[in-house]
Amino acid sequence: MLVGLLVAFVAPLSPAASTSPQPTLRVLDKAPLVLGGTGFRRADRVRVEVVTESVQLVRTTRASRFGTFVVRFDTVVDACHGARAATAVGTRGSKAAIVLERPLDRYCLAPGGAP
């Protein structure tokens, strides 16, 4: 019984138990684009960048005390002309990336209407 109590006390102190979750980035909404981050360092300043067909959109936010954040962009996720990928980088080393849509060049029309 003493061994069981000792194991129960020491287990939370092991390195595997003390590692923080891996930072992740996910889509909360596609139109307009809303991204959520988890696993970032608490209160870290995070730079979130979205790549579209023609521009890069950037927002800076601060992670909560739980390491989460939500950012909104004035674009949509679209395989032809909208947001394609996003990255989030914290000033204290947290990083996450996500591919939003892969370009469908073969099916997408050029801005002038010609393929």
Biopython code that builds the backbone (N, CA, C, O; Angstrom):
import numpy as np
from Bio.PDB.StructureBuilder import StructureBuilder

atoms = [
    (1, "MET", "N", (0.815, -1.190, 0.000)),
    (1, "MET", "CA", (0.000, 0.000, 0.000)),
    (1, "MET", "C", (0.864, 1.262, 0.000)),
    (1, "MET", "O", (0.543, 2.238, -0.679)),
    (2, "LEU", "N", (1.947, 1.241, 0.753)),
    (2, "LEU", "CA", (2.855, 2.378, 0.788)),
    (2, "LEU", "C", (3.460, 2.616, -0.583)),
    (2, "LEU", "O", (3.636, 3.765, -0.988)),
    (3, "VAL", "N", (3.783, 1.544, -1.308)),
    (3, "VAL", "CA", (4.345, 1.689, -2.650)),
    (3, "VAL", "C", (3.321, 2.351, -3.572)),
    (3, "VAL", "O", (3.683, 3.210, -4.378)),
    (4, "GLY", "N", (2.058, 1.966, -3.465)),
    (4, "GLY", "CA", (1.003, 2.569, -4.285)),
    (4, "GLY", "C", (0.870, 4.054, -4.031)),
    (4, "GLY", "O", (0.702, 4.825, -4.976)),
    (5, "LEU", "N", (0.941, 4.471, -2.791)),
    (5, "LEU", "CA", (0.871, 5.897, -2.466)),
    (5, "LEU", "C", (2.077, 6.648, -2.984)),
    (5, "LEU", "O", (1.961, 7.776, -3.465)),
    (6, "LEU", "N", (3.243, 6.015, -2.884)),
    (6, "LEU", "CA", (4.467, 6.639, -3.370)),
    (6, "LEU", "C", (4.403, 6.827, -4.884)),
    (6, "LEU", "O", (4.777, 7.884, -5.392)),
    (7, "VAL", "N", (3.933, 5.812, -5.608)),
    (7, "VAL", "CA", (3.806, 5.915, -7.060)),
    (7, "VAL", "C", (2.789, 7.004, -7.425)),
    (7, "VAL", "O", (3.023, 7.779, -8.352)),
    (8, "ALA", "N", (1.690, 7.067, -6.722)),
    (8, "ALA", "CA", (0.674, 8.078, -7.000)),
    (8, "ALA", "C", (1.210, 9.486, -6.758)),
    (8, "ALA", "O", (0.795, 10.424, -7.439)),
    (9, "PHE", "N", (2.111, 9.647, -5.815)),
    (9, "PHE", "CA", (2.679, 10.954, -5.508)),
    (9, "PHE", "C", (3.772, 11.337, -6.501)),
    (9, "PHE", "O", (3.852, 12.499, -6.901)),
    (10, "VAL", "N", (4.618, 10.385, -6.908)),
    (10, "VAL", "CA", (5.764, 10.667, -7.776)),
    (10, "VAL", "C", (5.355, 10.759, -9.242)),
    (10, "VAL", "O", (5.986, 11.502, -9.994)),
    (11, "ALA", "N", (4.326, 10.037, -9.679)),
    (11, "ALA", "CA", (3.938, 10.007, -11.095)),
    (11, "ALA", "C", (3.677, 11.395, -11.671)),
    (11, "ALA", "O", (4.139, 11.675, -12.778)),
    (12, "PRO", "N", (2.951, 12.288, -10.966)),
    (12, "PRO", "CA", (2.736, 13.619, -11.548)),
    (12, "PRO", "C", (4.007, 14.442, -11.698)),
    (12, "PRO", "O", (4.013, 15.434, -12.427)),
    (13, "LEU", "N", (5.069, 14.054, -11.031)),
    (13, "LEU", "CA", (6.315, 14.795, -11.116)),
    (13, "LEU", "C", (7.205, 14.320, -12.257)),
    (13, "LEU", "O", (8.242, 14.928, -12.521)),
    (14, "SER", "N", (6.816, 13.241, -12.940)),
    (14, "SER", "CA", (7.642, 12.697, -14.012)),
    (14, "SER", "C", (7.663, 13.651, -15.197)),
    (14, "SER", "O", (6.716, 14.419, -15.371)),
    (15, "PRO", "N", (8.724, 13.631, -16.030)),
    (15, "PRO", "CA", (8.830, 14.548, -17.163)),
    (15, "PRO", "C", (7.676, 14.417, -18.144)),
    (15, "PRO", "O", (7.225, 15.423, -18.692)),
    (16, "ALA", "N", (7.186, 13.205, -18.383)),
    (16, "ALA", "CA", (6.102, 13.028, -19.341)),
    (16, "ALA", "C", (4.837, 13.730, -18.867)),
    (16, "ALA", "O", (4.088, 14.264, -19.685)),
    (17, "ALA", "N", (4.593, 13.739, -17.600)),
    (17, "ALA", "CA", (3.383, 14.365, -17.078)),
    (17, "ALA", "C", (3.490, 15.889, -17.067)),
    (17, "ALA", "O", (2.466, 16.573, -17.060)),
    (18, "SER", "N", (4.693, 16.429, -17.064)),
    (18, "SER", "CA", (4.847, 17.875, -16.954)),
    (18, "SER", "C", (4.955, 18.582, -18.300)),
    (18, "SER", "O", (5.021, 19.811, -18.334)),
    (19, "THR", "N", (4.976, 17.848, -19.405)),
    (19, "THR", "CA", (5.080, 18.500, -20.702)),
    (19, "THR", "C", (3.776, 19.191, -21.046)),
    (19, "THR", "O", (2.692, 18.677, -20.772)),
    (20, "SER", "N", (3.896, 20.366, -21.654)),
    (20, "SER", "CA", (2.706, 21.113, -22.039)),
    (20, "SER", "C", (2.196, 20.580, -23.371)),
    (20, "SER", "O", (2.952, 19.959, -24.118)),
    (21, "PRO", "N", (0.924, 20.815, -23.677)),
    (21, "PRO", "CA", (0.376, 20.330, -24.935)),
    (21, "PRO", "C", (1.033, 21.016, -26.126)),
    (21, "PRO", "O", (1.495, 22.152, -26.023)),
    (22, "GLN", "N", (1.068, 20.327, -27.235)),
    (22, "GLN", "CA", (1.629, 20.861, -28.478)),
    (22, "GLN", "C", (0.733, 21.985, -28.992)),
    (22, "GLN", "O", (-0.485, 21.809, -29.038)),
    (23, "PRO", "N", (1.287, 23.126, -29.376)),
    (23, "PRO", "CA", (0.462, 24.199, -29.927)),
    (23, "PRO", "C", (-0.255, 23.741, -31.201)),
    (23, "PRO", "O", (0.340, 23.088, -32.059)),
    (24, "THR", "N", (-1.526, 24.089, -31.309)),
    (24, "THR", "CA", (-2.306, 23.740, -32.494)),
    (24, "THR", "C", (-3.108, 24.946, -32.944)),
    (24, "THR", "O", (-3.398, 25.855, -32.167)),
    (25, "LEU", "N", (-3.453, 24.928, -34.209)),
    (25, "LEU", "CA", (-4.248, 25.980, -34.827)),
    (25, "LEU", "C", (-5.371, 25.283, -35.571)),
    (25, "LEU", "O", (-5.129, 24.311, -36.285)),
    (26, "ARG", "N", (-6.611, 25.769, -35.414)),
    (26, "ARG", "CA", (-7.724, 25.133, -36.121)),
    (26, "ARG", "C", (-8.722, 26.175, -36.597)),
    (26, "ARG", "O", (-8.781, 27.291, -36.080)),
    (27, "VAL", "N", (-9.503, 25.783, -37.594)),
    (27, "VAL", "CA", (-10.526, 26.657, -38.163)),
    (27, "VAL", "C", (-11.790, 26.544, -37.322)),
    (27, "VAL", "O", (-12.321, 25.451, -37.129)),
    (28, "LEU", "N", (-12.266, 27.678, -36.823)),
    (28, "LEU", "CA", (-13.525, 27.718, -36.085)),
    (28, "LEU", "C", (-14.680, 28.112, -36.995)),
    (28, "LEU", "O", (-15.820, 27.709, -36.768)),
    (29, "ASP", "N", (-14.383, 28.908, -38.034)),
    (29, "ASP", "CA", (-15.384, 29.294, -39.023)),
    (29, "ASP", "C", (-14.655, 29.631, -40.316)),
    (29, "ASP", "O", (-13.536, 30.142, -40.285)),
    (30, "LYS", "N", (-15.297, 29.340, -41.472)),
    (30, "LYS", "CA", (-14.653, 29.585, -42.766)),
    (30, "LYS", "C", (-15.074, 30.884, -43.428)),
    (30, "LYS", "O", (-14.349, 31.389, -44.285)),
    (31, "ALA", "N", (-16.228, 31.449, -43.059)),
    (31, "ALA", "CA", (-16.690, 32.663, -43.712)),
    (31, "ALA", "C", (-17.405, 33.560, -42.719)),
    (31, "ALA", "O", (-18.566, 33.290, -42.412)),
    (32, "PRO", "N", (-16.793, 34.598, -42.204)),
    (32, "PRO", "CA", (-15.379, 34.958, -42.364)),
    (32, "PRO", "C", (-14.488, 33.981, -41.597)),
    (32, "PRO", "O", (-14.949, 33.247, -40.723)),
    (33, "LEU", "N", (-13.227, 33.992, -41.940)),
    (33, "LEU", "CA", (-12.267, 33.069, -41.339)),
    (33, "LEU", "C", (-12.021, 33.404, -39.875)),
    (33, "LEU", "O", (-11.641, 34.526, -39.538)),
    (34, "VAL", "N", (-12.242, 32.418, -39.010)),
    (34, "VAL", "CA", (-11.961, 32.551, -37.584)),
    (34, "VAL", "C", (-11.077, 31.376, -37.193)),
    (34, "VAL", "O", (-11.440, 30.220, -37.412)),
    (35, "LEU", "N", (-9.913, 31.671, -36.615)),
    (35, "LEU", "CA", (-8.962, 30.646, -36.195)),
    (35, "LEU", "C", (-8.856, 30.615, -34.682)),
    (35, "LEU", "O", (-8.943, 31.648, -34.017)),
    (36, "GLY", "N", (-8.666, 29.422, -34.149)),
    (36, "GLY", "CA", (-8.461, 29.254, -32.719)),
    (36, "GLY", "C", (-7.145, 28.553, -32.465)),
    (36, "GLY", "O", (-6.786, 27.618, -33.181)),
    (37, "GLY", "N", (-6.425, 28.998, -31.455)),
    (37, "GLY", "CA", (-5.157, 28.386, -31.089)),
    (37, "GLY", "C", (-5.246, 27.811, -29.682)),
    (37, "GLY", "O", (-5.890, 28.390, -28.807)),
    (38, "THR", "N", (-4.597, 26.672, -29.469)),
    (38, "THR", "CA", (-4.512, 26.053, -28.143)),
    (38, "THR", "C", (-3.085, 25.574, -27.922)),
    (38, "THR", "O", (-2.333, 25.370, -28.875)),
    (39, "GLY", "N", (-2.722, 25.399, -26.667)),
    (39, "GLY", "CA", (-1.402, 24.870, -26.337)),
    (39, "GLY", "C", (-0.273, 25.883, -26.392)),
    (39, "GLY", "O", (0.895, 25.503, -26.311)),
    (40, "PHE", "N", (-0.595, 27.170, -26.529)),
    (40, "PHE", "CA", (0.444, 28.200, -26.547)),
    (40, "PHE", "C", (0.821, 28.555, -25.110)),
    (40, "PHE", "O", (0.082, 28.239, -24.178)),
    (41, "ARG", "N", (1.942, 29.193, -24.932)),
    (41, "ARG", "CA", (2.363, 29.585, -23.590)),
    (41, "ARG", "C", (1.420, 30.654, -23.057)),
    (41, "ARG", "O", (0.964, 31.519, -23.804)),
    (42, "ARG", "N", (1.133, 30.590, -21.776)),
    (42, "ARG", "CA", (0.155, 31.512, -21.188)),
    (42, "ARG", "C", (0.600, 32.962, -21.351)),
    (42, "ARG", "O", (1.764, 33.303, -21.144)),
    (43, "ALA", "N", (-0.345, 33.792, -21.722)),
    (43, "ALA", "CA", (-0.154, 35.237, -21.902)),
    (43, "ALA", "C", (0.893, 35.584, -22.958)),
    (43, "ALA", "O", (1.394, 36.708, -22.978)),
    (44, "ASP", "N", (1.231, 34.643, -23.832)),
    (44, "ASP", "CA", (2.216, 34.894, -24.887)),
    (44, "ASP", "C", (1.604, 35.766, -25.980)),
    (44, "ASP", "O", (0.430, 35.606, -26.314)),
    (45, "ARG", "N", (2.383, 36.677, -26.533)),
    (45, "ARG", "CA", (1.935, 37.467, -27.676)),
    (45, "ARG", "C", (2.138, 36.598, -28.916)),
    (45, "ARG", "O", (3.231, 36.089, -29.164)),
    (46, "VAL", "N", (1.064, 36.440, -29.686)),
    (46, "VAL", "CA", (1.081, 35.529, -30.834)),
    (46, "VAL", "C", (0.790, 36.299, -32.114)),
    (46, "VAL", "O", (-0.160, 37.080, -32.182)),
    (47, "ARG", "N", (1.622, 36.069, -33.130)),
    (47, "ARG", "CA", (1.430, 36.672, -34.455)),
    (47, "ARG", "C", (0.820, 35.596, -35.352)),
    (47, "ARG", "O", (1.429, 34.553, -35.589)),
    (48, "VAL", "N", (-0.385, 35.864, -35.845)),
    (48, "VAL", "CA", (-1.093, 34.917, -36.697)),
    (48, "VAL", "C", (-1.103, 35.481, -38.116)),
    (48, "VAL", "O", (-1.525, 36.615, -38.343)),
    (49, "GLU", "N", (-0.635, 34.676, -39.060)),
    (49, "GLU", "CA", (-0.538, 35.108, -40.454)),
    (49, "GLU", "C", (-1.330, 34.153, -41.329)),
    (49, "GLU", "O", (-1.187, 32.935, -41.223)),
    (50, "VAL", "N", (-2.170, 34.714, -42.198)),
    (50, "VAL", "CA", (-2.959, 33.939, -43.145)),
    (50, "VAL", "C", (-2.487, 34.292, -44.550)),
    (50, "VAL", "O", (-2.349, 35.467, -44.890)),
    (51, "VAL", "N", (-2.242, 33.274, -45.357)),
    (51, "VAL", "CA", (-1.802, 33.475, -46.730)),
    (51, "VAL", "C", (-2.988, 33.220, -47.656)),
    (51, "VAL", "O", (-3.619, 32.165, -47.597)),
    (52, "THR", "N", (-3.279, 34.192, -48.504)),
    (52, "THR", "CA", (-4.324, 34.038, -49.515)),
    (52, "THR", "C", (-3.638, 33.971, -50.872)),
    (52, "THR", "O", (-2.412, 33.917, -50.959)),
    (53, "GLU", "N", (-4.436, 33.974, -51.917)),
    (53, "GLU", "CA", (-3.880, 33.912, -53.259)),
    (53, "GLU", "C", (-2.956, 35.096, -53.547)),
    (53, "GLU", "O", (-1.943, 34.946, -54.230)),
    (54, "SER", "N", (-3.307, 36.268, -53.026)),
    (54, "SER", "CA", (-2.551, 37.459, -53.400)),
    (54, "SER", "C", (-1.914, 38.238, -52.251)),
    (54, "SER", "O", (-1.008, 39.036, -52.492)),
    (55, "VAL", "N", (-2.360, 38.033, -51.012)),
    (55, "VAL", "CA", (-1.834, 38.830, -49.901)),
    (55, "VAL", "C", (-1.624, 37.976, -48.658)),
    (55, "VAL", "O", (-2.093, 36.842, -48.562)),
    (56, "GLN", "N", (-0.904, 38.562, -47.717)),
    (56, "GLN", "CA", (-0.746, 37.962, -46.398)),
    (56, "GLN", "C", (-1.473, 38.863, -45.402)),
    (56, "GLN", "O", (-1.263, 40.076, -45.372)),
    (57, "LEU", "N", (-2.323, 38.253, -44.597)),
    (57, "LEU", "CA", (-3.058, 38.995, -43.580)),
    (57, "LEU", "C", (-2.460, 38.654, -42.227)),
    (57, "LEU", "O", (-2.167, 37.491, -41.951)),
    (58, "VAL", "N", (-2.275, 39.666, -41.378)),
    (58, "VAL", "CA", (-1.612, 39.444, -40.089)),
    (58, "VAL", "C", (-2.459, 40.031, -38.965)),
    (58, "VAL", "O", (-3.000, 41.131, -39.077)),
    (59, "ARG", "N", (-2.557, 39.278, -37.894)),
    (59, "ARG", "CA", (-3.183, 39.739, -36.658)),
    (59, "ARG", "C", (-2.248, 39.384, -35.506)),
    (59, "ARG", "O", (-1.591, 38.344, -35.527)),
    (60, "THR", "N", (-2.194, 40.247, -34.515)),
    (60, "THR", "CA", (-1.430, 39.955, -33.308)),
    (60, "THR", "C", (-2.418, 39.882, -32.155)),
    (60, "THR", "O", (-3.310, 40.722, -32.028)),
    (61, "THR", "N", (-2.248, 38.870, -31.320)),
    (61, "THR", "CA", (-3.139, 38.671, -30.190)),
    (61, "THR", "C", (-2.332, 38.171, -29.001)),
    (61, "THR", "O", (-1.131, 37.928, -29.116)),
    (62, "ARG", "N", (-2.977, 38.022, -27.891)),
    (62, "ARG", "CA", (-2.309, 37.494, -26.705)),
    (62, "ARG", "C", (-3.060, 36.241, -26.274)),
    (62, "ARG", "O", (-4.286, 36.243, -26.166)),
    (63, "ALA", "N", (-2.308, 35.174, -26.030)),
    (63, "ALA", "CA", (-2.905, 33.932, -25.540)),
    (63, "ALA", "C", (-3.437, 34.146, -24.124)),
    (63, "ALA", "O", (-2.892, 34.939, -23.356)),
    (64, "SER", "N", (-4.485, 33.444, -23.799)),
    (64, "SER", "CA", (-5.070, 33.542, -22.458)),
    (64, "SER", "C", (-4.164, 32.855, -21.440)),
    (64, "SER", "O", (-3.117, 32.311, -21.790)),
    (65, "ARG", "N", (-4.576, 32.886, -20.197)),
    (65, "ARG", "CA", (-3.784, 32.197, -19.171)),
    (65, "ARG", "C", (-3.821, 30.691, -19.369)),
    (65, "ARG", "O", (-3.022, 29.968, -18.773)),
    (66, "PHE", "N", (-4.747, 30.208, -20.205)),
    (66, "PHE", "CA", (-4.828, 28.784, -20.531)),
    (66, "PHE", "C", (-4.102, 28.463, -21.834)),
    (66, "PHE", "O", (-4.078, 27.306, -22.255)),
    (67, "GLY", "N", (-3.506, 29.473, -22.482)),
    (67, "GLY", "CA", (-2.756, 29.260, -23.720)),
    (67, "GLY", "C", (-3.626, 29.197, -24.962)),
    (67, "GLY", "O", (-3.223, 28.613, -25.968)),
    (68, "THR", "N", (-4.814, 29.788, -24.909)),
    (68, "THR", "CA", (-5.722, 29.765, -26.050)),
    (68, "THR", "C", (-5.958, 31.172, -26.588)),
    (68, "THR", "O", (-5.753, 32.160, -25.882)),
    (69, "PHE", "N", (-6.389, 31.251, -27.840)),
    (69, "PHE", "CA", (-6.761, 32.533, -28.440)),
    (69, "PHE", "C", (-7.708, 32.289, -29.606)),
    (69, "PHE", "O", (-7.811, 31.173, -30.117)),
    (70, "VAL", "N", (-8.395, 33.341, -30.017)),
    (70, "VAL", "CA", (-9.263, 33.324, -31.194)),
    (70, "VAL", "C", (-8.991, 34.596, -31.972)),
    (70, "VAL", "O", (-8.944, 35.682, -31.394)),
    (71, "VAL", "N", (-8.810, 34.468, -33.300)),
    (71, "VAL", "CA", (-8.615, 35.634, -34.166)),
    (71, "VAL", "C", (-9.549, 35.532, -35.368)),
    (71, "VAL", "O", (-9.868, 34.440, -35.838)),
    (72, "ARG", "N", (-9.974, 36.684, -35.848)),
    (72, "ARG", "CA", (-10.904, 36.757, -36.974)),
    (72, "ARG", "C", (-10.249, 37.536, -38.107)),
    (72, "ARG", "O", (-9.595, 38.553, -37.875)),
    (73, "PHE", "N", (-10.428, 37.057, -39.330)),
    (73, "PHE", "CA", (-9.881, 37.715, -40.513)),
    (73, "PHE", "C", (-11.021, 38.042, -41.475)),
    (73, "PHE", "O", (-12.011, 37.314, -41.549)),
    (74, "ASP", "N", (-10.872, 39.142, -42.211)),
    (74, "ASP", "CA", (-11.871, 39.540, -43.204)),
    (74, "ASP", "C", (-11.592, 38.856, -44.542)),
    (74, "ASP", "O", (-11.342, 39.513, -45.552)),
    (75, "THR", "N", (-11.640, 37.534, -44.525)),
    (75, "THR", "CA", (-11.482, 36.734, -45.728)),
    (75, "THR", "C", (-12.247, 35.442, -45.514)),
    (75, "THR", "O", (-12.760, 35.194, -44.423)),
    (76, "VAL", "N", (-12.324, 34.625, -46.539)),
    (76, "VAL", "CA", (-12.988, 33.333, -46.436)),
    (76, "VAL", "C", (-12.010, 32.236, -46.831)),
    (76, "VAL", "O", (-10.985, 32.507, -47.458)),
    (77, "VAL", "N", (-12.325, 31.005, -46.467)),
    (77, "VAL", "CA", (-11.521, 29.864, -46.892)),
    (77, "VAL", "C", (-12.104, 29.398, -48.216)),
    (77, "VAL", "O", (-13.274, 29.023, -48.292)),
    (78, "ASP", "N", (-11.281, 29.422, -49.258)),
    (78, "ASP", "CA", (-11.718, 29.048, -50.596)),
    (78, "ASP", "C", (-10.520, 28.471, -51.331)),
    (78, "ASP", "O", (-9.439, 29.061, -51.311)),
    (79, "ALA", "N", (-10.695, 27.342, -51.970)),
    (79, "ALA", "CA", (-9.587, 26.666, -52.636)),
    (79, "ALA", "C", (-9.049, 27.443, -53.826)),
    (79, "ALA", "O", (-7.903, 27.234, -54.224)),
    (80, "CYS", "N", (-9.848, 28.336, -54.405)),
    (80, "CYS", "CA", (-9.388, 29.061, -55.584)),
    (80, "CYS", "C", (-8.843, 30.458, -55.278)),
    (80, "CYS", "O", (-7.781, 30.834, -55.775)),
    (81, "HIS", "N", (-9.569, 31.230, -54.457)),
    (81, "HIS", "CA", (-9.172, 32.623, -54.281)),
    (81, "HIS", "C", (-9.108, 33.091, -52.836)),
    (81, "HIS", "O", (-8.767, 34.249, -52.594)),
    (82, "GLY", "N", (-9.415, 32.257, -51.888)),
    (82, "GLY", "CA", (-9.435, 32.675, -50.493)),
    (82, "GLY", "C", (-8.200, 32.248, -49.725)),
    (82, "GLY", "O", (-7.144, 31.988, -50.302)),
    (83, "ALA", "N", (-8.353, 32.183, -48.421)),
    (83, "ALA", "CA", (-7.256, 31.815, -47.531)),
    (83, "ALA", "C", (-6.817, 30.376, -47.800)),
    (83, "ALA", "O", (-7.646, 29.488, -47.999)),
    (84, "ARG", "N", (-5.510, 30.162, -47.801)),
    (84, "ARG", "CA", (-4.979, 28.835, -48.107)),
    (84, "ARG", "C", (-4.206, 28.207, -46.954)),
    (84, "ARG", "O", (-4.231, 26.987, -46.787)),
    (85, "ALA", "N", (-3.522, 29.019, -46.158)),
    (85, "ALA", "CA", (-2.705, 28.484, -45.064)),
    (85, "ALA", "C", (-2.581, 29.536, -43.973)),
    (85, "ALA", "O", (-2.763, 30.730, -44.215)),
    (86, "ALA", "N", (-2.267, 29.070, -42.764)),
    (86, "ALA", "CA", (-2.098, 29.993, -41.648)),
    (86, "ALA", "C", (-0.997, 29.493, -40.728)),
    (86, "ALA", "O", (-0.783, 28.289, -40.589)),
    (87, "THR", "N", (-0.301, 30.438, -40.100)),
    (87, "THR", "CA", (0.710, 30.115, -39.098)),
    (87, "THR", "C", (0.493, 31.007, -37.887)),
    (87, "THR", "O", (0.000, 32.129, -37.997)),
    (88, "ALA", "N", (0.872, 30.485, -36.735)),
    (88, "ALA", "CA", (0.811, 31.259, -35.496)),
    (88, "ALA", "C", (2.135, 31.057, -34.772)),
    (88, "ALA", "O", (2.546, 29.922, -34.529)),
    (89, "VAL", "N", (2.801, 32.151, -34.428)),
    (89, "VAL", "CA", (4.097, 32.081, -33.768)),
    (89, "VAL", "C", (4.066, 32.983, -32.540)),
    (89, "VAL", "O", (3.807, 34.183, -32.634)),
    (90, "GLY", "N", (4.335, 32.383, -31.398)),
    (90, "GLY", "CA", (4.390, 33.140, -30.156)),
    (90, "GLY", "C", (5.778, 33.705, -29.925)),
    (90, "GLY", "O", (6.765, 33.142, -30.400)),
    (91, "THR", "N", (5.863, 34.802, -29.207)),
    (91, "THR", "CA", (7.162, 35.422, -28.944)),
    (91, "THR", "C", (8.020, 34.574, -28.005)),
    (91, "THR", "O", (9.224, 34.799, -27.889)),
    (92, "ARG", "N", (7.401, 33.602, -27.337)),
    (92, "ARG", "CA", (8.150, 32.743, -26.422)),
    (92, "ARG", "C", (8.368, 31.339, -26.980)),
    (92, "ARG", "O", (8.638, 30.404, -26.226)),
    (93, "GLY", "N", (8.250, 31.189, -28.318)),
    (93, "GLY", "CA", (8.637, 29.941, -28.961)),
    (93, "GLY", "C", (7.531, 29.007, -29.403)),
    (93, "GLY", "O", (7.821, 28.024, -30.086)),
    (94, "SER", "N", (6.286, 29.257, -29.055)),
    (94, "SER", "CA", (5.196, 28.386, -29.500)),
    (94, "SER", "C", (4.932, 28.615, -30.980)),
    (94, "SER", "O", (4.907, 29.756, -31.441)),
    (95, "LYS", "N", (4.730, 27.510, -31.739)),
    (95, "LYS", "CA", (4.474, 27.618, -33.177)),
    (95, "LYS", "C", (3.441, 26.588, -33.595)),
    (95, "LYS", "O", (3.425, 25.467, -33.088)),
    (96, "ALA", "N", (2.575, 26.982, -34.531)),
    (96, "ALA", "CA", (1.603, 26.060, -35.107)),
    (96, "ALA", "C", (1.303, 26.523, -36.526)),
    (96, "ALA", "O", (1.401, 27.711, -36.834)),
    (97, "ALA", "N", (0.939, 25.581, -37.385)),
    (97, "ALA", "CA", (0.595, 25.910, -38.772)),
    (97, "ALA", "C", (-0.528, 24.996, -39.228)),
    (97, "ALA", "O", (-0.714, 23.899, -38.701)),
    (98, "ILE", "N", (-1.272, 25.472, -40.221)),
    (98, "ILE", "CA", (-2.378, 24.687, -40.760)),
    (98, "ILE", "C", (-2.557, 25.038, -42.228)),
    (98, "ILE", "O", (-2.419, 26.197, -42.616)),
    (99, "VAL", "N", (-2.867, 24.027, -43.048)),
    (99, "VAL", "CA", (-3.231, 24.243, -44.441)),
    (99, "VAL", "C", (-4.749, 24.325, -44.463)),
    (99, "VAL", "O", (-5.431, 23.390, -44.042)),
    (100, "LEU", "N", (-5.276, 25.432, -44.948)),
    (100, "LEU", "CA", (-6.718, 25.647, -44.950)),
    (100, "LEU", "C", (-7.381, 25.009, -46.155)),
    (100, "LEU", "O", (-8.382, 24.307, -46.012)),
    (101, "GLU", "N", (-6.845, 25.238, -47.323)),
    (101, "GLU", "CA", (-7.350, 24.655, -48.564)),
    (101, "GLU", "C", (-6.183, 24.519, -49.528)),
    (101, "GLU", "O", (-5.306, 25.381, -49.588)),
    (102, "ARG", "N", (-6.184, 23.452, -50.262)),
    (102, "ARG", "CA", (-5.169, 23.279, -51.299)),
    (102, "ARG", "C", (-5.701, 23.892, -52.598)),
    (102, "ARG", "O", (-6.872, 23.706, -52.927)),
    (103, "PRO", "N", (-4.859, 24.617, -53.337)),
    (103, "PRO", "CA", (-5.317, 25.229, -54.587)),
    (103, "PRO", "C", (-5.768, 24.168, -55.588)),
    (103, "PRO", "O", (-5.124, 23.129, -55.735)),
    (104, "LEU", "N", (-6.857, 24.432, -56.260)),
    (104, "LEU", "CA", (-7.367, 23.550, -57.304)),
    (104, "LEU", "C", (-7.145, 24.225, -58.649)),
    (104, "LEU", "O", (-8.099, 24.504, -59.375)),
    (105, "ASP", "N", (-5.880, 24.489, -58.980)),
    (105, "ASP", "CA", (-5.539, 25.271, -60.166)),
    (105, "ASP", "C", (-6.235, 24.769, -61.428)),
    (105, "ASP", "O", (-6.624, 25.561, -62.287)),
    (106, "ARG", "N", (-6.383, 23.494, -61.530)),
    (106, "ARG", "CA", (-6.975, 22.919, -62.725)),
    (106, "ARG", "C", (-8.455, 23.299, -62.861)),
    (106, "ARG", "O", (-8.981, 23.338, -63.973)),
    (107, "TYR", "N", (-9.119, 23.575, -61.756)),
    (107, "TYR", "CA", (-10.544, 23.894, -61.783)),
    (107, "TYR", "C", (-10.847, 25.370, -61.541)),
    (107, "TYR", "O", (-11.967, 25.819, -61.787)),
    (108, "CYS", "N", (-9.876, 26.116, -61.070)),
    (108, "CYS", "CA", (-10.117, 27.520, -60.723)),
    (108, "CYS", "C", (-9.959, 28.419, -61.931)),
    (108, "CYS", "O", (-9.090, 28.202, -62.775)),
    (109, "LEU", "N", (-10.806, 29.429, -62.003)),
    (109, "LEU", "CA", (-10.707, 30.421, -63.076)),
    (109, "LEU", "C", (-9.779, 31.540, -62.623)),
    (109, "LEU", "O", (-9.739, 31.898, -61.446)),
    (110, "ALA", "N", (-9.048, 32.073, -63.567)),
    (110, "ALA", "CA", (-8.197, 33.230, -63.293)),
    (110, "ALA", "C", (-9.105, 34.415, -62.995)),
    (110, "ALA", "O", (-10.277, 34.395, -63.372)),
    (111, "PRO", "N", (-8.591, 35.453, -62.322)),
    (111, "PRO", "CA", (-9.430, 36.602, -61.973)),
    (111, "PRO", "C", (-10.183, 37.196, -63.160)),
    (111, "PRO", "O", (-11.277, 37.729, -62.975)),
    (112, "GLY", "N", (-9.639, 37.121, -64.361)),
    (112, "GLY", "CA", (-10.317, 37.668, -65.556)),
    (112, "GLY", "C", (-11.374, 36.736, -66.118)),
    (112, "GLY", "O", (-12.087, 37.112, -67.048)),
    (113, "GLY", "N", (-11.501, 35.500, -65.566)),
    (113, "GLY", "CA", (-12.509, 34.561, -66.036)),
    (113, "GLY", "C", (-11.947, 33.461, -66.894)),
    (113, "GLY", "O", (-12.623, 32.454, -67.105)),
    (114, "ALA", "N", (-10.708, 33.609, -67.411)),
    (114, "ALA", "CA", (-10.108, 32.572, -68.253)),
    (114, "ALA", "C", (-9.370, 31.577, -67.370)),
    (114, "ALA", "O", (-8.765, 31.978, -66.376)),
    (115, "PRO", "N", (-9.403, 30.284, -67.709)),
    (115, "PRO", "CA", (-8.687, 29.273, -66.904)),
    (115, "PRO", "C", (-7.188, 29.408, -66.977)),
    (115, "PRO", "O", (-6.467, 28.629, -66.354)),
]
sb = StructureBuilder()
sb.init_structure("model")
sb.init_model(0)
sb.init_chain("A")
sb.init_seg("    ")
for serial, (resi, resn, name, xyz) in enumerate(atoms, 1):
    if name == "N":
        sb.init_residue(resn, " ", resi, " ")
    sb.init_atom(name, np.array(xyz, "f"), 0.0, 1.0, " ", f" {name:<3s}", serial, name[0])
structure = sb.get_structure()
